[in-house]
Amino acid sequence: MKALIISDIHANIYALENIWKQEKDSDVIYCAGDLVDYGPFPKEVLQWIREHKALCVKGNHDERVAALYRNKDQLWNVSLEERTWAHDNAQKLSEMDIEFLENLPYSMAFTMDSIGYSMQHMYNNYETIPSLHHYYSFWEQQTKEPITSMKHKRMIFGHTHRRAIHYLSNHELWMNPGSISYRRPDDPCKEAHYMTITDGRIDMKSLQYDRAPLLQATLSTTLKKRGELDVALVFFGEN
């Protein structure tokens, strides 16, 4: 059994398609949220996710774009100076796309290779789970399953854009595949980050891909609000 674990796509169809070229032997795809916002291709990403039957949870940016779409006055009656990536993405999406985002669950539990998993977008903002006590409490809150029901347990998170595995014990893991789209400002790496799990073995992976179409699409947007373009210009640029 092989699973592709991704997160924080942020409307980056090029990273998504290039990862799939490398990992198309995966049996299942799990995404820990933030499919849209802060990228130029939200519609293409949602179409890809549906076509490949990826199992996803809702991220804070998915919720933000969907809420903005529902507020028609705020969505369309906005000055160019105040237009954000969320406006750009929401204006590109259809009612079906928004309903898809709205219907994503906040968490999901599943079993793979006799290991229990709980997937959600975040724990407490940018924090990691600090102790087994907090791990057990959060596990039961998210899955409604007693922590003793499985010997091996793994929680999958997104949101931080930092690929990492934290061991709370030999059998309880906190996992984050990182963002396939971009890093945090203090990490200049421009590769797509993700994970695969094959017969229970976790592999942390990264991939270089052609970002030129993303930069071109970003430069063609009408975003003018300070800071909105900065991240995309940095991580989709050549240097």
N, C-alpha and C positions, 0 to 999 in steps of 0.2 A: 504494500500500500504506500503510495506516494502522495503527499499533499503539498501544494504550493501555498505558502503563507505570505500575504502581502498586506500593506496598510498605507494610508495617506497617499492615495493616488493623485489627488488634487488636479483632476482634469488633464492628466498627462497620458494621452493615448499612446504616444511613441515609446515611453518607458514600458508601458504595459505590454504592448505588442512585441517588443524586443525580449522581454523576460519570457513571454510565452514561447517564442522561438527556441529558447534554451530549455524550457521546462515543460514542453507540450506532452511529455509522457506522464504528467501528473494525473492522478485519478480524481482529484478534487481540488478546488480552489477556495481558500478562506481569506476574507479581507476584514481587517479590524477597523474599518471606517474611514471617513473623509474621502469619499469618492470624488467630490467636486470642490470648487472654489480654489482660488489662487492658481489657476491654470486656464489655458485657452480652449480646451476641447471637452467640456462636460458631457455633451450629448453623445459623442463618440465613445466615451468611457462607459456611460450607462448602457449603451447598446451592446458593447463588448461584454460587460458584466452579465447582462441578461442572456446573451447568446451562449456564453460559456458556463451558465448556471452556477456562477460563483456564489458562495454563501457569505453574506456580509452582515455586519452590524452597523448601526447608525453612528456617525461621528458628529462632532459639534458643528463642523462646516456644512455637512449634509443638512442638518437641522436649520442652520442659518439661511442657506439658499432657499430651502423650501418655505420657510417663514416669510422671506422677502418676496417670493413669488406670489404668496397669498395677499400681500399688502400692495395692491396694484398702484395706489397713489404714490407710495414710497418707491416702488420699483421703477415707474416710468417718469414721474415728475421729479427728477433729480438733475442738478446741474452737472456739467462735465467735470467741474472741479471737485465735486463730492462723489463722483461715480467710483464704485469699488469693484473688485473682482466678483463679489457676490451679485452685484447688479448685472455685470457682464454675463455670468453663468446663468442666473435666473431668467434673463431675457432670451437666452438661447434654448431653454428647455420647454418641453411640452407639458400639458396636464398629466399625461401618462408618466413622464419622467418624474414629475414632482410627487405623484402618488407613490411611485416606486420608492423614492427617498423617504417619504413620510411613513411608509409601511415597513421600513427596515426595523428589526428589533434592536433594542439597546444592548442585549447580550444573548448569547446562545451557548448551550452546552452540548458536547458530543463526545463520543468514545472512538478512539482509533488505536488499533494494535494493543488493546486492553489497557490503554492509558486514558484517563479522564481529562477533558479539556473544558475550560470556560473562556469564551472570547468576548471582549467588550472593548470600547474605544479607549477609555481611560479609567484610572483608579481615583485619584484625587488631584485634579489638575495635572501638574507635571511631576508629582511625587511617585516613587516606587513603593511597593508594599514593604514596610520596615521590619516586620517580624512574623513568625509563624502564627501568633495570636491574631494579628490583623489579617493574615492570609486565610486562616480558617474561617474567620467571621465573614470576610468578603466572598469567599467561595460559596458558603451557604446562602448568603444574600443573593448572589447572582444565579446560582444553579438550583437552589431549593433542595440540594442533595446533601445529606450528612457527610462531613469531611471524611468519615471512616468508611464510606461506601466503596472507595477505591484506594489502593495502596499508592499508585503513581498518579500524580495530579499536576497539570500544567495550566497556567493562566496566560492567555495571549492578550496583549494590549497594543495599541497604536499611540497616536497623539504626540509623543515626544520627538518623533523623527530620529530617534537614537536607537540603532540596532544593538540589542543586548540580551543576555540571559543572566538572571540572578537566581542563585540557588538559596532557597530558604531552608532546605534540607536536601538529603540525597534523593528525595522523592517528590518534593514540591518545588516547582520552578515558576518563575516570573519571566515571560518572554516578550520581546518586542522585535518585529522584523525590520523596523526602521521604515523610512519613507522611500517609495520607489521614485519619488519626484525630486525632493531636495532636502538638504540638511538644515540645521540651525546655523545662525550667523557665525558662530565660533568654530564651525566645522566646514572647511572649504571644499570637501570632497563632493564631486558632482556625479558620482556613479549612482545607479539605482540600487537600493538595498532591499533585501528580502531574505526569506528563509525557505527551506524545504524540509519536510519530515518524511523520511523513507524508512518504513518498518520500525518506527520509533526513534530513529537516529536523526538528530537535528543538525542541519548544515546551514551556516550563516554565509550568505552569498552577496556578491555585488556584480554589477554589469555596467560597462561603458556602452554608450549608444550615441547615435547622431542627434544632437540637441538643436541643430540648426533650424529645423521646421518650427520648433517651439519658440525659439528666439524671434523668428520672423513673424509668427502669429501674435506673439506678445507685443512686438513693436507696432503691429497694425491695429491694436486696440485703442480705444479712446480714453483710457484711464489717465487721469491727470492728478488725482489726489496723492499727495506726498506719501511715499512709503508703499503704495499699492503695487507699483511696478518693480520696486527695488529688489525683492527676493527673486522674482522671475528673471530679471535682467542679469543678476549675479550668477544664478545657477544654470540658466540656459545659455549664457554667453560663452565665448570661446576661451577666455582666460580663467 
